[in-house]
Amino acid sequence: MLAEAAALALAPAPRMVRQPPQDCPTVRLPAATRALHLEINEGAGVPNVSVAGEQAETTTGTLLIGKGPPLILVVSSYDPLILRLGGNVQRIRKLVLVHPKGSGVTGLPRTRVRFVRPADCPFVYGRTIVMSGRSKLPTLRHFGLGTVLLDGTSIRSLREPRVRPPSWVRLKGFAGEMLDYYPDGVIRLWTRDVVGPVPARPLRLLPSLVGMAQLEREGAVRLGSSEEESALRMRVDAISGQPRPGLLRAAFVLRPIRVPVGLCGAHQVTFVVRRRSDLAGDLCHSDVITAEGRVLAEAGSWLDKP
């Protein structure tokens, strides 16, 4: 047995071959195809329509096609995306949109669009592989798609979406919070202009902080002041007996509402309600408290319709 153990110890370690995730999409194109893979985290604007439904946060951005030879463009994204194409769109022989919930496009006929919707891969961002024959295509990545020019086989921003022009005045309430993350604001689109795996439909409630700005405009919520947030934090800490992190953007609920989808991470809010039944929907990373500082629901909860 000692001899066998020594032989195993001296044997070379098996070679580890990195395999692509089996549950995520591999887009296969013919060999020697001139193609480009573009990965987009999110758009800098929020459309008023979606092909992914009310329970998915859809964003939008503009991709201008510069001069160059014909190519196949593969676009994958973290969030569902409505890609607005412009410029020399005749270059695009085929556009392949990759997202499990469905993305859409304007500016290109349906005959030149293909949709890949992998049911077993909820996050295709960073996991989509594009093969041209036996060769893996390199991936161009862009975080916030405002207005971007595809020049040859490279991309560059025509305007940095995260920086506001100095002439803008800081808006009050959730409208100002919204523009910090979606500087292009709400983009109005016609459903008939959007090519998607299913017909585009208007959104009754916009997602994330854009939805909070919509509810604020409708008189359903208001953003608390910094003084109100500090007072709430003191009451919550006093009741819980210890400091409680994560109380951000106190949203006072003035009538029963459905929670906008996507109030996660930096977009989270703290709903201040009279009763738990004032809210319905997915809280994601947001909390629900009373004005007295009592926690009614924590991040990750789903509140049933009242």
TADAFEN-V806061 format. One line per field, one symbol per residue. phi: phi as a letter, one per 40 degrees, with the letter a starting at -180 (. if undefined). psi: psi as a letter, one per 30 degrees, with the letter a starting at -180 (. if undefined). A space follows every 50 residues. Layout:
# TADAFEN-V806061
phi=???
psi=???
This chain:
# TADAFEN-V806061
phi=.cccccccccccccccbcbcdccbcbcbbddgccaabbbbcaccbbccba bbgccbcbbaabbcccciccabbbbbaccdbbcccagccccccabbbbac chbbabgacdcbbbbbbcccbcbccgbcbbbbgbbcccbcbacbccbbbc bgbbbaccacccbcccccbcccgccccdccbbccgcbcbcdccccacbcc bcccbccfccccccccccgcaaccccccccccccccccccgadbcgcbfc bcccadbccccgcbfcccbbcbbcadccbahccfccbbbcccgcccabdg cbcccc
psi=eeeeeeeeefkkkkkkkjklkfglkjjkllkgkjlkjkkkellflklgll fflfgkjklllkjkjalllklkkkjllelkkjkjkabifffjekkjkjkf fkllklgklefgkkkjijfgjfjfkffkkkkjbgkkklkkkkdjjcjkkj jcglkkkfkjffkkkffkkjllafeeeefefiffakjklkeffkklflkk kkkekllbfeeeeeeeefgflkklleeeeeeeeeeeeeefglkjlgjkij jjkflklkkkkgilbfglljkjlelefflkajfcgllkllffgkkeklkf lkklk.
